[in-house]
Amino acid sequence: MCETTALRINTGLGAVTVSGLTGDERAEVIESWARCGVEAVEPPDHADAHRDADTARPWLQWHEDLVSLATSRAIESARGTHLMFHAACLAAPDTGEAIVLVAASGTGKTTATRRLGPHFAYLTDETAIIAPDGLAVTPYPKPLSVLEARGVRPKAQRGPDDLGLGPTLPDARLARIAVLDRVRDPEGSVPPRAEPMELLAALGALVPQTSSLSLLPRGLVTLCRVLDAVGGAQRLVYAEAEDLRDVVGGLLAAPPTPVTPAWEALTDEELRASVGAAVPGAVARCAVDDGILTDHGRLVLLASDRLVVLEGLGPSVWLLLDEPRTAADVVACLRTEGPVPEDAEARVREAMDALIAVQLATAG
C-alpha cells in the first residue's frame, strides 16, 4: 500500500520530492538519505519522482535512478554560483578541514569513501560543492551506490550510517584538492603517496571532472585561485584505498601553504571574438568563456566544457586576433615587436590552422 504523504530530500542546495512509495520503500529512503535531511510533505501535483505509476521498474533500479536525479538536482542548485567537482569529500572531524578526492566515474571515489570514511567526516562520495569565496563545503551526504555480491547493476543504496562513515559536518571548509590515481594490478609494491601537481597537469585532470565550470563567472580563474589557496593539487598514488588513510590524514593535519599565482587572467577583451568583418583569407577567433596566461607563456582557454592549451606561437596569434587578420597581418604585427624568422608566415598559418581545428577560430 502506498503512503499518502510525500518525502522531500535535500540535495546540496536543492531538493527532490518523492511520492507513491510503499511503507517499506519509504522507510528505506528515510534511513539511507537521513544525512541529507528528509521530511514528510504534502504530495505535490507533480513529484520529481513518483513510484506508484512506475512499479514495473524493480525497486533497486528505481532507487538507483533516484540517486541520479538527486545528484542532477544538487548540481543544478549550485550551477553558476559554486565550484563543483565530481569527487568524494571527506574532512577532519575535529577541525572541519576538508579534502576533495577527484576521479572519473567508476575509478575509485566510492571505494575510497567506504574505506576512508569511517576515519573522517563524510560530506559526499559524488559531488563536492564549494563556495569560491571562503571555500565552505555544502554537504551532499547521499547514500553510497554499492554493487552487491552478485556484482551487477542496479546497485544497492547504502546510507553512510549503515556503512559506519564519520559524521557529516555542516561547516567544513576546503583545505586540499586531490586527484585519485590508483595503480591497478601493480607488478610490485606501490607506496601510497601524495605528489604535488603542476598547474597545467592539475587543470587537465580537474576541469573534465567539474560541473558547469563555464557557467561560473570567470570559472577557470576561480578554479586557479582556489588551487593557489589550497597549495595546489595533489596526486594521490595508491594501490588500495585503505592505504591512503595516513596520506589523507597528513594532508589534512598540515595547513596548506598558499601558492603564489604563476598565471594571470585574460581580460574580457582577450576572451571576446574578433571584432569586425573578415576579408578573404583572414582568420577570426571565437569567443571563449575564460582563459589564463601562465608564467611559462602558455595560454589556457575554457570553451564550454573544453580546456585548450596553446603553446609556441598560439598565444601570440590568439591575442593578435582581436580583429580578423591574415597570416601576413599577424606577421606584420609581430615584426613591430622585434625580428621574425623567414618562415614566420608559414608558422603563423600553422598556428591559425590549429585554432580552426579545435573550433576556436574560423577562416574568412
C-alpha positions as CSV (number, residue, x, y, z in Angstrom):
1,M,0.0,0.0,0.0
2,C,1.3,3.4,-0.9
3,E,1.8,6.2,1.7
4,T,-0.3,9.3,1.3
5,T,2.4,11.8,2.1
6,A,5.5,12.6,0.0
7,L,9.1,12.9,1.1
8,R,11.3,15.9,0.4
9,I,15.0,15.1,0.3
10,N,17.6,17.9,0.5
11,T,20.2,17.6,-2.2
12,G,23.0,20.1,-1.5
13,L,21.4,23.5,-2.1
14,G,18.3,21.9,-3.8
15,A,15.8,19.2,-3.1
16,V,13.7,16.4,-4.7
17,T,10.2,15.3,-3.8
18,V,9.4,11.6,-3.9
19,S,5.9,10.2,-3.7
20,G,4.0,6.9,-4.2
21,L,6.3,4.8,-2.0
22,T,5.2,1.7,-0.1
23,G,5.8,1.7,3.6
24,D,9.0,-0.4,3.3
25,E,10.3,1.8,0.4
26,R,9.6,4.9,2.4
27,A,11.4,3.5,5.4
28,E,14.4,2.7,3.3
29,V,14.6,6.1,1.7
30,I,14.3,7.8,5.1
31,E,17.1,5.7,6.5
32,S,19.5,5.8,3.6
33,W,19.0,9.5,2.9
34,A,18.8,10.7,6.6
35,R,22.1,12.6,6.4
36,C,20.8,14.7,3.6
37,G,17.7,15.7,5.5
38,V,14.3,14.1,4.8
39,E,10.9,15.5,5.7
40,A,7.3,14.4,5.1
41,V,5.4,16.9,2.9
42,E,2.0,17.0,1.2
43,P,2.2,15.3,-2.2
44,P,2.7,18.0,-4.9
45,D,0.7,17.8,-8.1
46,H,3.9,16.6,-9.9
47,A,6.5,15.0,-7.7
48,D,10.1,14.8,-9.0
49,A,10.0,11.1,-8.7
50,H,6.7,9.2,-8.4
51,R,6.8,5.5,-7.7
52,D,3.2,4.4,-7.8
53,A,2.9,4.7,-11.6
54,D,6.2,3.1,-12.1
55,T,6.0,-0.3,-10.3
56,A,7.2,-2.1,-13.5
57,R,10.8,-1.0,-12.5
58,P,12.3,-3.1,-9.7
59,W,12.9,-1.1,-6.5
60,L,16.7,-1.3,-6.8
61,Q,16.7,0.2,-10.2
62,W,14.2,2.9,-9.2
63,H,16.3,3.8,-6.2
64,E,19.4,4.0,-8.3
65,D,17.6,6.3,-10.7
66,L,16.5,8.4,-7.8
67,V,20.2,8.9,-6.8
68,S,21.0,10.1,-10.3
69,L,18.0,12.5,-10.2
70,A,19.0,13.8,-6.8
71,T,22.6,14.3,-7.9
72,S,21.5,16.2,-11.0
73,R,19.3,18.4,-8.8
74,A,22.3,19.1,-6.5
75,I,24.4,20.2,-9.5
76,E,21.5,22.4,-10.8
77,S,21.1,24.0,-7.4
78,A,24.7,25.3,-7.4
79,R,25.2,25.9,-11.1
80,G,26.7,29.4,-11.7
81,T,27.4,30.1,-8.1
82,H,29.6,27.3,-6.8
83,L,32.7,25.3,-7.8
84,M,31.7,21.7,-8.2
85,F,33.9,18.6,-8.5
86,H,33.0,15.1,-9.5
87,A,34.6,14.0,-6.3
88,A,34.3,12.4,-2.8
89,C,34.8,14.9,0.0
90,L,36.0,14.0,3.5
91,A,37.1,16.1,6.4
92,A,38.9,16.0,9.7
93,P,36.2,15.6,12.3
94,D,37.9,17.9,14.8
95,T,38.8,20.8,12.5
96,G,36.4,20.6,9.6
97,E,39.3,20.9,7.1
98,A,38.1,19.1,4.0
99,I,39.7,17.3,1.1
100,V,38.1,16.5,-2.3
101,L,39.1,13.3,-3.9
102,V,38.6,13.9,-7.6
103,A,38.1,11.0,-10.0
104,A,36.1,10.0,-13.1
105,S,33.1,7.7,-12.7
106,G,34.0,4.2,-11.8
107,T,37.6,4.9,-10.9
108,G,37.6,4.8,-7.1
109,K,35.6,7.6,-5.4
110,T,33.0,5.4,-3.7
111,T,35.5,2.7,-2.8
112,A,37.8,5.4,-1.3
113,T,34.9,6.8,0.6
114,R,33.9,3.4,2.1
115,R,37.5,2.6,3.1
116,L,38.4,6.1,4.4
117,G,35.0,7.3,5.5
118,P,35.0,5.6,9.0
119,H,38.1,7.6,9.9
120,F,37.0,11.0,8.6
121,A,33.8,13.1,8.4
122,Y,31.7,12.2,5.4
123,L,30.5,15.0,3.2
124,T,29.8,13.3,-0.2
125,D,31.0,10.5,-2.4
126,E,29.8,12.1,-5.7
127,T,29.5,15.8,-6.0
128,A,31.6,18.3,-3.9
129,I,30.0,21.8,-3.8
130,I,32.4,24.5,-2.9
131,A,31.8,28.2,-2.3
132,P,34.5,30.1,-4.2
133,D,34.5,32.9,-1.6
134,G,35.5,31.3,1.7
135,L,35.7,27.7,0.5
136,A,32.8,26.5,2.5
137,V,31.7,23.0,1.6
138,T,28.0,22.3,1.1
139,P,27.4,18.7,2.2
140,Y,25.7,16.2,-0.1
141,P,25.9,13.1,2.1
142,K,23.9,10.8,-0.2
143,P,23.8,7.0,0.2
144,L,26.6,5.2,-1.4
145,S,25.8,3.2,-4.6
146,V,27.3,-0.3,-3.9
147,L,27.5,-3.4,-6.1
148,E,26.2,-6.3,-4.1
149,A,27.9,-9.7,-4.1
150,R,26.4,-10.6,-7.5
151,G,28.5,-7.8,-9.0
152,V,25.9,-6.5,-11.4
153,R,23.7,-3.4,-11.6
154,P,21.4,-2.0,-10.3
155,K,23.5,-1.0,-7.3
156,A,22.2,-1.1,-3.8
157,Q,21.9,2.3,-2.0
158,R,23.5,2.1,1.5
159,G,23.4,5.0,3.8
160,P,26.5,6.4,5.5
161,D,25.3,5.4,8.9
162,D,24.8,1.8,7.7
163,L,28.4,1.8,6.5
164,G,29.8,3.4,9.7
165,L,31.1,6.5,8.0
166,G,32.1,9.5,10.1
167,P,29.8,12.4,10.9
168,T,28.6,15.0,8.4
169,L,29.8,18.5,9.3
170,P,27.7,21.5,8.3
171,D,30.6,23.9,8.4
172,A,33.5,22.2,6.7
173,R,36.0,24.2,4.7
174,L,38.0,23.1,1.7
175,A,41.7,22.7,2.6
176,R,43.0,20.3,-0.1
177,I,42.3,19.2,-3.6
178,A,43.5,15.7,-4.6
179,V,43.3,13.6,-7.8
180,L,43.0,9.9,-7.3
181,D,45.5,7.8,-9.2
182,R,45.0,4.2,-8.4
183,V,47.7,1.8,-9.8
184,R,45.8,-1.3,-10.9
185,D,47.5,-4.7,-10.9
186,P,50.9,-3.4,-9.9
187,E,53.9,-5.6,-10.5
188,G,55.5,-4.5,-7.2
189,S,54.5,-2.6,-4.1
190,V,53.0,0.8,-4.5
191,P,53.9,3.1,-1.6
192,P,50.9,5.4,-1.1
193,R,51.9,9.0,-1.5
194,A,50.8,12.5,-2.4
195,E,52.6,14.1,-5.3
196,P,52.3,17.9,-6.0
197,M,50.8,18.6,-9.4
198,E,52.0,21.4,-11.7
199,L,49.2,23.8,-12.6
200,L,48.6,22.6,-16.2
201,A,48.6,19.0,-15.2
202,A,46.1,19.8,-12.4
203,L,43.8,21.7,-14.7
204,G,43.9,18.9,-17.3
205,A,42.8,16.4,-14.6
206,L,40.3,18.6,-12.8
207,V,38.4,20.5,-15.5
208,P,36.9,17.4,-17.0
209,Q,35.7,16.5,-13.5
210,T,33.9,19.8,-12.8
211,S,30.3,20.6,-13.4
212,S,29.2,23.7,-15.2
213,L,32.6,25.4,-14.8
214,S,31.9,27.7,-17.8
215,L,28.7,28.9,-16.2
216,L,30.6,30.2,-13.1
217,P,31.7,33.8,-13.6
218,R,35.4,33.5,-14.6
219,G,35.2,29.8,-13.8
220,L,38.8,28.9,-14.9
221,V,40.2,31.9,-13.0
222,T,38.2,30.9,-9.9
223,L,39.5,27.3,-10.1
224,C,43.1,28.6,-10.3
225,R,42.6,30.9,-7.4
226,V,41.2,28.1,-5.3
227,L,44.1,25.8,-6.3
228,D,46.5,28.5,-5.2
229,A,44.7,29.0,-1.9
230,V,44.9,25.3,-1.0
231,G,48.6,24.9,-2.0
232,G,47.9,23.4,-5.5
233,A,46.5,20.0,-6.3
234,Q,48.0,16.7,-5.1
235,R,48.0,13.4,-7.0
236,L,47.3,10.5,-4.6
237,V,49.1,7.4,-5.9
238,Y,48.0,4.1,-4.3
239,A,47.1,0.5,-5.0
240,E,44.3,0.0,-2.4
241,A,42.2,2.8,-1.0
242,E,42.7,1.9,2.7
243,D,46.4,2.6,2.2
244,L,45.6,6.3,1.8
245,R,44.4,6.8,5.4
246,D,47.7,8.2,6.7
247,V,48.3,10.2,3.5
248,V,44.9,11.9,3.7
249,G,45.3,12.4,7.4
250,G,48.7,14.0,6.9
251,L,47.4,16.4,4.3
252,L,44.5,17.5,6.5
253,A,46.7,17.9,9.6
254,A,49.2,20.2,7.8
255,P,47.8,23.6,6.9
256,P,48.3,24.2,3.2
257,T,50.8,26.8,2.1
258,P,49.2,29.1,-0.4
259,V,50.9,29.2,-3.8
260,T,52.0,32.4,-5.5
261,P,50.0,32.6,-8.7
262,A,52.0,31.5,-11.7
263,W,49.4,32.9,-14.1
264,E,47.4,35.9,-15.0
265,A,43.8,36.2,-16.1
266,L,43.0,37.2,-19.6
267,T,41.0,40.5,-19.9
268,D,37.4,40.5,-21.1
269,E,38.6,41.9,-24.4
270,E,41.0,39.0,-24.8
271,L,38.2,36.5,-24.3
272,R,35.9,38.0,-27.0
273,A,35.5,37.0,-30.6
274,S,37.4,39.1,-33.2
275,V,35.6,42.4,-33.9
276,G,35.0,43.4,-37.5
277,A,34.4,41.9,-40.9
278,A,36.8,39.3,-42.1
279,V,38.4,39.8,-45.5
280,P,39.1,36.8,-47.7
281,G,42.0,34.8,-46.2
282,A,41.6,36.3,-42.7
283,V,41.0,34.3,-39.6
284,A,38.7,35.4,-36.8
285,R,38.9,33.9,-33.3
286,C,35.8,32.7,-31.5
287,A,34.7,33.8,-28.0
288,V,35.7,31.7,-25.1
289,D,34.3,31.5,-21.5
290,D,37.6,32.1,-19.7
291,G,41.3,32.0,-20.1
292,I,44.7,32.5,-18.4
293,L,48.3,33.1,-19.5
294,T,50.8,31.1,-17.5
295,D,54.2,32.4,-16.5
296,H,55.7,29.9,-19.0
297,G,53.9,31.6,-21.8
298,R,51.1,29.0,-22.3
299,L,47.6,30.2,-23.0
300,V,44.9,28.1,-21.3
301,L,41.3,28.6,-22.6
302,L,38.0,27.3,-21.3
303,A,35.4,26.9,-24.1
304,S,32.2,25.4,-22.7
305,D,33.4,22.2,-21.1
306,R,36.7,22.0,-23.1
307,L,40.1,23.0,-21.9
308,V,42.5,24.0,-24.7
309,V,46.2,24.8,-24.1
310,L,48.0,27.0,-26.7
311,E,51.8,26.9,-26.9
312,G,54.5,28.2,-29.2
313,L,53.0,30.9,-31.5
314,G,49.5,30.0,-30.4
315,P,49.2,32.5,-27.6
316,S,50.6,35.4,-29.7
317,V,48.3,34.6,-32.6
318,W,45.2,34.4,-30.3
319,L,45.9,37.7,-28.7
320,L,46.5,39.4,-32.1
321,L,43.2,38.2,-33.4
322,D,41.3,40.9,-31.6
323,E,40.2,41.6,-35.2
324,P,40.2,39.3,-38.2
325,R,43.7,39.1,-39.6
326,T,45.5,37.2,-42.3
327,A,48.8,35.4,-41.5
328,A,50.6,38.2,-43.2
329,D,48.8,40.7,-41.0
330,V,49.8,38.9,-37.9
331,V,53.5,38.7,-39.0
332,A,53.4,42.4,-39.6
333,C,52.2,42.9,-36.0
334,L,54.9,40.6,-34.7
335,R,57.5,42.5,-36.7
336,T,56.8,45.6,-34.7
337,E,57.9,43.8,-31.6
338,G,61.2,42.5,-33.0
339,P,62.8,40.4,-35.7
340,V,60.8,37.4,-37.1
341,P,62.2,34.3,-38.8
342,E,61.9,33.9,-42.6
343,D,59.2,31.2,-42.3
344,A,57.2,33.3,-39.8
345,E,54.1,33.5,-42.1
346,A,54.1,29.7,-42.5
347,R,54.4,29.2,-38.8
348,V,51.6,31.7,-38.1
349,R,49.4,30.0,-40.6
350,E,50.0,26.7,-38.9
351,A,49.0,28.2,-35.6
352,M,45.9,29.6,-37.2
353,D,45.0,26.2,-38.6
354,A,45.4,24.7,-35.2
355,L,42.9,27.2,-33.7
356,I,40.5,26.4,-36.5
357,A,40.9,22.6,-35.9
358,V,39.8,22.9,-32.3
359,Q,36.9,25.2,-33.3
360,L,38.4,28.3,-31.6
361,A,38.7,30.3,-34.9
362,T,37.1,30.5,-38.3
363,A,38.5,31.3,-41.7
364,G,37.1,34.1,-43.8
